[in-house]
């Protein structure tokens, strides 16, 4: 299925993970982001929440975009990880993917699959190491893994993955922080757009208190009768080729945040409201250093 514009982020949810995933799916989220990284995620409980939603008729597996990650050793808790840290890169990948596929087996009569598998970060500074990991991941595409992506990276690495003759399946998604310290990744997002790669933002709210208080966000919130966080999400989605991770733990905010689709599909296109949308979006782009 296509990647939804909002994905529910499951980092740091700990023992509440299953309940929150179930509530997110019940609220209307159709994308879930997790990782095979017990240090910060509980992938088995993500799957538990998904299975509960399926068992109660809220969703079918094919209705939900599941994204998980292979996390290199540097991002793992060495005492709790899904593979042997001393094993070759290829064996690390296979063990991690095997554990993820086992977690997301929701129907014993059908092969489990993952919609998007993201490399959590390059395994080292050497592209040759990244290439070994990437080629191991490619061995699962397109049947058990539908697409690949990469996170916590830069434009040089993404360009190499897009131009290397050794890469069969270039990244379909890049997931990075969206905040001032990286200048909101203007250049990387522009490159991703040119390569038809979706740019997935995280720290979208927590990393941008100044944007939440900006006139562009305030004016859009007032004009569209939405909260400031929803207005910020809408403006980020108004940039080209973006999706957003949303990790709220509030059921009220889950339902509220999903109204962003009404803004992007309705308010932004309305005969009487489009001018306001365009003005707010242009002002927002100026704030983050992006040309209108």
C-alpha positions as CSV (number, residue, x, y, z in Angstrom):
1,X,0.0,0.0,0.0
2,X,1.0,3.6,-0.4
3,X,2.8,5.3,2.5
4,X,0.3,7.4,4.6
5,X,1.1,11.1,5.2
6,X,1.1,10.5,8.9
7,X,2.8,7.5,10.5
8,X,2.4,6.6,14.2
9,X,5.8,6.7,15.8
10,X,6.4,4.1,18.5
11,X,9.8,5.0,20.0
12,X,10.0,5.1,23.8
13,X,6.5,3.8,24.3
14,X,7.9,0.8,26.4
15,X,5.2,-1.3,28.0
16,X,2.4,1.0,26.7
17,X,3.4,0.2,23.1
18,X,0.7,-2.3,22.3
19,X,-2.1,-0.3,23.8
20,X,-1.0,2.9,22.0
21,X,-0.6,1.2,18.7
22,X,-4.1,-0.2,19.0
23,X,-5.5,3.2,19.9
24,X,-3.7,4.8,17.0
25,X,-5.2,2.3,14.6
26,X,-8.6,2.7,16.1
27,X,-8.3,6.5,15.8
28,X,-7.5,6.1,12.1
29,X,-3.8,5.9,11.7
30,X,-2.8,3.6,8.8
31,X,1.0,3.7,9.1
32,X,3.2,2.5,12.0
33,X,6.9,3.2,12.4
34,X,9.0,0.9,14.7
35,X,12.5,-0.7,14.8
36,X,14.2,-3.9,15.7
37,X,16.0,-2.0,18.4
38,X,14.8,-3.0,21.9
39,X,16.9,-0.1,23.3
40,X,14.2,2.4,22.2
41,X,11.4,0.4,20.6
42,X,9.3,-2.7,21.5
43,X,8.6,-4.2,18.1
44,X,6.9,-7.3,19.5
45,X,4.3,-5.1,21.3
46,X,3.8,-3.1,18.1
47,X,2.8,-6.3,16.4
48,X,0.6,-7.2,19.4
49,X,-1.3,-3.9,19.0
50,X,-1.7,-4.6,15.3
51,X,-3.0,-8.1,15.8
52,X,-5.6,-6.8,18.4
53,X,-6.8,-4.2,15.8
54,X,-7.1,-6.9,13.2
55,X,-8.9,-9.3,15.5
56,X,-11.5,-6.6,16.4
57,X,-12.1,-5.9,12.8
58,X,-10.7,-2.4,12.9
59,X,-8.1,-3.0,10.1
60,X,-6.8,-5.8,7.9
61,X,-3.1,-6.3,7.5
62,X,-3.2,-5.0,4.0
63,X,-4.7,-1.7,5.3
64,X,-1.7,-0.9,7.4
65,X,1.7,0.4,6.2
66,X,4.3,-1.2,8.5
67,X,7.7,0.3,8.7
68,X,10.5,-1.1,10.8
69,X,14.3,-0.7,10.8
70,X,17.5,-2.6,10.9
71,X,19.6,-0.9,13.5
72,X,23.4,-1.3,13.4
73,X,25.4,-2.3,16.4
74,X,26.2,1.3,17.3
75,X,22.5,2.0,18.0
76,X,21.8,-1.2,20.0
77,X,21.9,-2.2,23.6
78,X,24.6,-4.9,23.5
79,X,22.8,-6.9,26.1
80,X,19.4,-6.9,24.3
81,X,19.5,-6.9,20.5
82,X,18.1,-9.2,17.8
83,X,21.5,-10.4,16.4
84,X,25.0,-11.3,17.3
85,X,27.0,-8.0,17.3
86,X,30.2,-10.0,16.3
87,X,28.6,-11.6,13.3
88,X,29.2,-10.3,9.7
89,X,27.0,-7.5,8.5
90,X,25.0,-9.9,6.3
91,X,24.2,-12.3,9.2
92,X,23.2,-9.3,11.4
93,X,20.7,-8.2,8.7
94,X,19.3,-11.7,8.2
95,X,18.8,-12.3,11.9
96,X,17.2,-8.9,12.4
97,X,14.8,-9.2,9.5
98,X,13.9,-12.7,10.6
99,X,12.9,-11.4,14.0
100,X,10.8,-8.6,12.5
101,X,9.1,-11.0,10.0
102,X,8.3,-13.3,12.9
103,X,6.9,-10.4,14.9
104,X,4.6,-9.3,12.1
105,X,3.3,-12.7,11.2
106,X,-0.4,-12.0,11.7
107,X,-1.8,-14.9,9.6
108,X,-0.1,-18.2,9.8
109,X,-1.5,-19.1,6.3
110,X,0.3,-16.2,4.6
111,X,3.9,-15.1,4.5
112,X,4.7,-12.1,6.7
113,X,5.9,-9.0,5.0
114,X,7.1,-5.5,5.8
115,X,6.0,-2.5,3.8
116,X,9.1,-0.4,4.4
117,X,12.5,-1.4,5.9
118,X,14.7,1.5,6.9
119,X,18.4,1.3,7.6
120,X,18.5,3.1,10.9
121,X,21.8,4.7,10.2
122,X,24.9,3.9,8.1
123,X,26.9,1.1,9.9
124,X,30.2,3.0,9.6
125,X,31.8,5.8,7.7
126,X,32.7,3.4,4.9
127,X,30.3,3.2,2.0
128,X,31.6,-0.4,1.4
129,X,30.1,-1.4,4.8
130,X,26.8,0.3,4.0
131,X,26.7,-1.4,0.6
132,X,27.1,-4.8,2.3
133,X,24.2,-4.1,4.6
134,X,22.1,-2.7,1.7
135,X,22.7,-5.7,-0.6
136,X,21.6,-8.0,2.2
137,X,18.4,-6.0,2.7
138,X,17.8,-6.0,-1.1
139,X,17.7,-9.8,-1.0
140,X,14.2,-9.5,0.5
141,X,12.8,-6.9,-2.0
142,X,10.1,-6.9,-3.3
143,X,8.4,-9.9,-1.7
144,X,9.1,-10.0,2.0
145,X,10.1,-6.3,2.1
146,X,8.3,-3.9,-0.3
147,X,10.7,-1.0,-0.2
148,X,13.9,0.2,1.5
149,X,14.9,3.4,3.1
150,X,17.6,5.0,5.2
151,X,17.6,7.3,8.3
152,X,20.0,9.6,10.1
153,X,22.1,10.2,7.1
154,X,23.2,13.0,4.7
155,X,22.9,13.9,1.1
156,X,26.2,12.4,0.1
157,X,25.2,8.9,1.3
158,X,21.8,9.2,-0.3
159,X,23.4,10.2,-3.6
160,X,25.7,7.3,-3.5
161,X,22.8,4.9,-2.9
162,X,21.0,6.5,-5.9
163,X,23.9,6.4,-8.3
164,X,25.9,3.3,-7.4
165,X,25.8,0.6,-10.1
166,X,25.9,-2.0,-7.2
167,X,22.5,-0.8,-5.9
168,X,19.4,-2.5,-7.4
169,X,16.8,-0.8,-5.2
170,X,17.7,2.7,-4.2
171,X,16.0,4.2,-1.1
172,X,12.3,5.0,-1.4
173,X,12.3,7.0,1.8
174,X,14.8,9.0,3.9
175,X,13.8,9.6,7.5
176,X,15.7,12.4,9.3
177,X,15.2,15.0,12.0
178,X,13.3,18.1,10.8
179,X,14.7,20.9,13.0
180,X,16.9,24.0,13.0
181,X,20.3,22.2,13.6
182,X,20.1,20.7,10.2
183,X,18.5,23.7,8.6
184,X,15.4,21.6,8.2
185,X,17.3,19.5,5.6
186,X,16.4,21.9,2.7
187,X,19.1,20.6,0.4
188,X,18.5,16.9,1.2
189,X,14.7,17.3,0.8
190,X,15.3,19.0,-2.6
191,X,17.5,16.1,-3.7
192,X,15.0,13.5,-2.5
193,X,12.3,15.2,-4.4
194,X,14.4,15.1,-7.6
195,X,14.9,11.4,-7.1
196,X,11.2,10.6,-6.2
197,X,12.2,9.7,-2.6
198,X,9.8,10.5,0.2
199,X,11.3,12.6,3.0
200,X,10.0,11.5,6.4
201,X,10.3,14.0,9.2
202,X,10.7,13.3,12.9
203,X,11.1,15.6,15.9
204,X,8.6,17.7,13.9
205,X,6.9,19.1,16.9
206,X,9.5,18.7,19.7
207,X,12.3,20.1,17.7
208,X,10.5,23.2,16.5
209,X,9.0,25.2,19.3
210,X,9.8,28.4,17.4
211,X,7.9,27.2,14.4
212,X,4.9,26.3,16.5
213,X,4.8,29.9,17.7
214,X,5.3,31.4,14.3
215,X,2.8,33.7,12.6
216,X,2.5,31.3,9.7
217,X,1.4,28.5,11.9
218,X,-0.8,30.7,14.0
219,X,-2.6,32.2,11.0
220,X,-3.2,28.9,9.4
221,X,-4.5,27.4,12.7
222,X,-7.0,30.3,13.1
223,X,-8.1,30.3,9.5
224,X,-8.6,26.5,9.4
225,X,-9.9,26.2,13.0
226,X,-7.3,23.7,13.9
227,X,-4.6,23.4,16.6
228,X,-1.1,24.8,16.2
229,X,0.5,21.3,16.0
230,X,-2.0,20.2,13.2
231,X,-1.2,23.5,11.4
232,X,2.5,22.8,11.6
233,X,2.0,19.2,10.3
234,X,0.0,20.6,7.5
235,X,2.6,23.0,6.4
236,X,5.3,20.4,6.6
237,X,3.2,18.2,4.4
238,X,2.7,21.2,2.1
239,X,6.4,20.9,1.3
240,X,7.2,18.7,-1.6
241,X,7.3,14.9,-1.0
242,X,7.1,14.8,2.7
243,X,5.5,12.5,5.3
244,X,5.5,13.0,9.1
245,X,6.1,10.7,12.1
246,X,3.6,11.5,14.9
247,X,4.3,9.9,18.3
248,X,1.5,11.4,20.5
249,X,0.3,9.3,23.4
250,X,-3.0,11.1,23.7
251,X,-6.1,9.6,22.1
252,X,-7.5,13.1,21.8
253,X,-4.4,14.3,19.9
254,X,-4.4,11.2,17.7
255,X,-7.9,12.1,16.4
256,X,-7.0,15.8,16.2
257,X,-3.8,15.2,14.3
258,X,-5.5,13.1,11.6
259,X,-7.5,16.2,10.7
260,X,-4.4,17.3,8.8
261,X,-5.7,15.5,5.8
262,X,-8.8,17.8,5.7
263,X,-6.4,20.8,5.7
264,X,-4.1,19.5,2.9
265,X,-7.0,18.1,0.8
266,X,-9.7,20.6,1.6
267,X,-8.7,24.0,3.1
268,X,-5.5,24.2,0.9
269,X,-7.6,23.6,-2.3
270,X,-10.7,25.6,-1.3
271,X,-11.8,28.5,-3.5
272,X,-12.1,30.8,-0.5
273,X,-9.2,29.5,1.5
274,X,-6.4,28.7,-1.0
275,X,-5.0,32.2,-0.9
276,X,-4.6,32.0,2.9
277,X,-2.9,28.6,2.6
278,X,-0.5,29.7,-0.1
279,X,0.5,32.8,2.0
280,X,1.0,30.8,5.1
281,X,3.0,28.1,3.2
282,X,5.2,30.7,1.5
283,X,5.9,32.4,4.9
284,X,6.7,29.0,6.4
285,X,9.1,28.2,3.6
286,X,10.9,31.5,4.2
287,X,11.2,30.7,7.9
288,X,13.0,27.4,7.1
289,X,15.2,28.9,4.4
290,X,13.4,27.3,1.5
291,X,12.5,29.2,-1.7
292,X,8.8,29.6,-2.3
